[in-house]
Amino acid sequence: GKSKAEAIWPIHQINWQRSRYVYDMYYKYKKISREVYQYCLDMKYADAALIAKWKKPGYERLCSTFVINPKNFPYGTVSICRVPRKFLQG
């Protein structure tokens, strides 16, 4: 069996995919209007808290707001998505 945290990762992945799509369409590609972007946030199609973190330096690769809450990880560890790629063993 999986731990409780591992069991909910598919949900976080779907949330990330939807939010990243809306974020990219608005900020990166400029394909949707401000009104459409705001509608997506208001209707919870995209995670506003996650998008707010992506705008901050150092959080561009953040996969979920779950991973930055210290209560969710023992011993002060962080999720793999918070580790810069150049520091990953591979």
C-alpha positions in Angstrom: 0.0 0.0 0.0 0.8 3.6 -0.5 1.1 6.2 2.2 -1.6 8.8 2.5 0.6 11.4 0.8 1.5 9.1 -2.0 -2.1 8.1 -2.6 -3.1 11.7 -3.4 -0.3 12.5 -5.8 -2.4 11.7 -8.9 -4.8 14.4 -7.7 -2.0 16.9 -7.3 -0.7 16.0 -10.8 -4.1 16.7 -12.4 -4.3 20.0 -10.5 -0.9 21.0 -11.7 -1.7 20.1 -15.3 -4.9 22.2 -15.4 -3.3 25.1 -13.6 -0.1 25.1 -15.7 -2.2 25.1 -18.9 -4.2 28.1 -17.8 -1.0 29.8 -16.5 0.8 29.2 -19.8 -2.1 30.3 -22.0 -2.3 33.6 -20.1 1.2 34.5 -19.1 3.4 32.7 -21.6 1.5 32.5 -24.9 -1.0 35.3 -24.3 -3.8 33.2 -25.9 -6.6 34.0 -23.4 -7.9 37.3 -22.1 -7.8 38.5 -18.6 -11.5 37.8 -18.2 -11.1 34.2 -19.3 -8.1 33.8 -17.0 -10.0 35.3 -14.0 -13.0 33.1 -14.8 -10.8 30.0 -14.7 -9.5 31.1 -11.2 -13.0 32.0 -10.0 -14.5 28.7 -11.1 -11.5 26.8 -9.6 -10.4 25.3 -12.9 -6.9 26.5 -12.0 -5.3 26.7 -8.6 -4.8 30.4 -7.8 -2.4 29.8 -4.9 -0.2 27.6 -7.0 -0.1 30.1 -9.8 0.7 32.9 -7.4 3.7 30.8 -6.2 4.9 30.2 -9.8 5.2 34.0 -10.3 7.8 34.1 -7.4 11.5 33.5 -8.0 12.5 29.9 -7.0 9.0 28.5 -7.3 8.8 28.1 -11.1 8.9 24.3 -10.9 6.6 23.9 -7.9 4.3 21.0 -8.4 1.8 21.7 -5.6 1.3 23.9 -2.6 1.2 20.7 -0.6 5.0 20.3 -0.9 5.9 23.7 0.6 3.9 23.0 3.8 6.5 21.8 6.4 3.7 19.9 8.3 3.4 17.5 5.3 7.0 16.2 5.4 9.0 14.8 8.3 12.5 16.0 9.3 12.2 19.2 7.4 12.6 17.6 4.0 11.3 19.0 0.7 9.6 17.6 -2.3 11.7 16.7 -5.4 10.1 19.4 -7.4 11.7 22.0 -5.1 15.2 20.7 -5.8 16.9 22.4 -8.8 17.6 20.0 -11.6 21.3 20.6 -11.5 21.5 19.2 -8.0 19.5 16.0 -8.7 21.5 12.8 -8.8 20.9 11.0 -11.9 
